Amino acid sequence: MRERQAEPGGRVQDLLDLLALEPIGVDRFRGPIFNTEPLNWVFGGQLTSQALLAAGRTVDPDRAPHSLHAYFTGRGDPSVPVEYAVERVSDGRSYATRRVVASQHDKVIFTFDASFQLPQDGLERRPHMPSAPTPQALLDADDQPPSVISWPFQRLRAPAGPAQAPATIEWLKAWRRLPDDPLVHACALAFATDIAPTPLVLEMNDVDLAHQQVSSASLDHALWMHRPARADEWLLYEWQAPTSSGGRGFAIGRVFAADERQVATVVQETTIRIRS
């Protein structure tokens, strides 16, 4: 039996530190930088998770985020914190909407809209979860590649069946337990859903990073949270990259809990430039 991997480098604490926003005014916050060395930009998952937290801090705690839409408008500077300004767009009986603008050096690098909902009963339909080996089965497999250790999440790649191709399927969870605050788990999910899309688009287009010079960056990111989920328990991610055009790649992901509930859907477009 393969031994379980230990959490590498305290990365979960890095994530929690990332979510320790500093209030700097009315509905304004400052967020630290997630260390992405040797990358020279601010990771998009950081901006998305911090913006969601900033927005959530201005909403009644009984309302949970259910959707967010973000645009990356500039490459961030990894040497300075990011400032977030929250606009209280609306507060209705069931829903609240917030808009967030992130800036560095007095320049906007990211814009973000999120909606929060009071829990309600209603229609309930669950799609089928993709078939995949259990996390333990993958941990026991001799051919399972090690998780990417530079992130706060353990990742286990699962083989896609013939009916699922050309999808990419993987299990993912935080390396250790997170606080019980549901907003923290929503922010962790927002962070995690930005890890895979760009590499997936490159893989689906048969781009060989060893032989081709590629420049890529997230353009936008949309996330719908259908049901509550804990980011420190195994979640199954199914990713597809159905089309690429105009120097852009497009990825769609579905996220399932281990009990087969679909907890989220994510869509992202990324810019891809291949230098000759």
N, C-alpha and C positions, 0 to 999 in steps of 0.2 A: 504494500500500500504506500502510495506516495505521501510524504509528510506535508502537512499544511504549511503554507508560507506564512511567515511572520509579517506583521505590518512593517513596510519599509519606511524608515526615515521619519516617522511621526507625521505622515502627510495628512492624516485626519485632523490633527491639531492645527495644521496649516489651514485647512478648510474652515475650522471653527474660528481661527484668528481672522481669516478673511471676512467672516460674517460678523465680526465685532465692529460694526460701524460706529464712527464717532459723530455725535450730533454737533453741528457747527452753526446752527441757526434754526429758524422756524422752517420745518420740513426740508432741511438741508443736512446732508451727511457727508462724511469723508470716509473712504474705504481704502485699506492697505492693498498692496500689490501682492498677487500670488506669484511666487518664485517659479519662473518657467525657463530658467537658464538651460541651454544657451540661447533660447529664443530671444529676439529683440523686440517683442511686441507684447501687449497685454492680452492675455487669453480671453476669448469671447465668453466662455463659461463664467469667468470671474465677473465680467460686467453684467451678465444676465442675472446671476444669483444675487449680486449686491444690489442691483436695481430692484429686484423683486423684494428683497428684504427692506430696502428703504421705503418702497411703496407700502408694504405690509405694516410697517411701523406707524403709518398714518391712518390705518383702517381699524375699525373695531375688531378685537381678536376673535369674535365669534363668526367672522366672515373669512372664508378660505379662498385662496387664489384658484381660479379655474381656467384662466387663459392668459397668455402673454404674447406680445408681438414686438420684436426688436429689430432695429436697423443699426448696423455698424458703419459709421460715417467717417471714421479716421483710424489710422493705426496708432494705438495708444503708446505712451512712453512708460516703459517698465521701471523707471527710476523714481517716479513721483506718485503719490496717492491720487485717487480719482474722486472728484466731487460730484455728488448727486443732488439735484434739485427736483423736488416732488411737487407736482401740481394736482390739487384735489379736484378732479374734473367733475365728479358727481357722487352723491351719496343718496341712493334710493332706499326703498323699504327692503329690497332683497339683494340689490347689487350695489357695488361701489366701484368706481373707475378711477385709476390714477395714471398720470403721465410723468415720466422721469426723463430728465436730460442729464447725461454724464459728460463731464468736461475735464480737461487738463490744460494748463497754460492758457486759460480763458478761451479755449477752443472746444467745440462740441465734438465728441468722438463716438457718441452712442445715444440713440433715442429709444424709448421703451414705453409701451402701454400695457396695462394689466387690469383685469377685472376680477373682483372678489365677490363671493356669493354666500348668503346665509344658507346653511344646510336646509334642503327641502326634499320631500318625497316626490316621485314622479315616475315616468316611464323607465323601465329597466330592461336593457338588452345587452347580452354579452357575446362578443364574437369568440370563435374558437382560438385558443392559444396554439401557437406553432409547436409541433412536437420537437423535443430536444432531450438529450441526456440530462440527468440531474446534475447539479453542481458537484455533488460528491463523486458521481461517476467520472466526471471530467477531471476532478482532482486526483482520482486514482489512476487515470489513464497515463501510460508512459509517454505518449506523444503530445501531451498538452503543453503548449509553450508557456513560459512563465508570464505572470501578469505584468503589465506595464507598471514599473515601480515608481514612476515620476508623478503619479496621480493619487488622490485620496481614496481611490476605489480599486478593489480587486476585480479583475476581468478574466473571464473564462470563455474562450471561443468554442462554440459548438458547431458540429458539422450540420450543414443544411441538407435536408432530404431532396430528392429529385423534384418533388412537387413544389418545394420552396425556392429553388434556384431561380434567379441569381441573388437570393437574399443572403445577408450576413446575420448570424444569430450568435448572441453572447449573453452570458449571465454577468451581472455586475452588482456589487454592493460596497458600501463603505467598509474599510478595513476593520473598524471597530464601532461600537455602539455610539450613536449620536444622542444629543439631548432629546427629550420627548416633545419639544415644541413642534407642532405640525408645520409651522412656517419654515423652520430650519430644514425639515425634510423636503419641503417643496423647493427651497433654495438649492439644496444638495442635488435634487433631481434636475433642476434647471442647469446646474453646473455640469452634471454628468452627461446630459443630452447633447452637449457641444463637443464632446471628446471624439466621437466616431465619424460624423458625416463627411468631413473633408477627406480623410484617408480612404473612406469607403468609395467616394466618387472617383478618386484616383485609381483605386483597385478595379472598380467596375469598368473603367476606361483603359485598362491594361497599361497604365503609366508606370514605367520602371524608374523609380527614383534613383536607382544606382547608375542609370545611363542617361537620364534626362534632367535638365534643370527646370524645376517647377516653382512657380510663385503662386501661392494660394492664400485666400483669406475669406472668412465668413462675411457674407453680405447681409443676410437677415436670418432671423430665427423665430419660429412660432412654436408654442407649446400649449397643448390643451391637457389639463389635468382632470380626468374623468372621475376618479375615485381617490380617496386618501391612500397613501402608500408610505412605507418607511424605507428610506434610502440605505439603512443599515441592515436590511434583509434582502435576500437574493431577488433580483428583478431580471426578467428575461427581455432582452432588446432584440427586435427584429428590424433590420435595416434594409432598405432597397434604394437604389439610385436609378430610377427609371429613364432619365433623359439627361443629356448635356447638350448645350448649344450656346453660341454667342460668347464663348469664353466663360461660361457659367456651368456649374454642375448643380444637380438638384437631388436631394435625399429626403426620404420619408421613413420615419421610424414608428414602431408600435412598442409599447412597454407593458409587460404583464407581471403581476405578482405571482408567487409560486402557487397560489390557490386558483390560478387561471383567470383572475379578474383582469381586464384591461384597465390599467391605471392612467395611461397617458398616450398621446399621439404627438409626434414632433415632426416639423418640416423645416428644412434649412436649404438655402441657396448659397453657393460659394463661388467666388471668382477663381478661375484657374488659367494661368498663362504658362505655356511651355516655350522656353527659349530655345532657339535653334542653335 
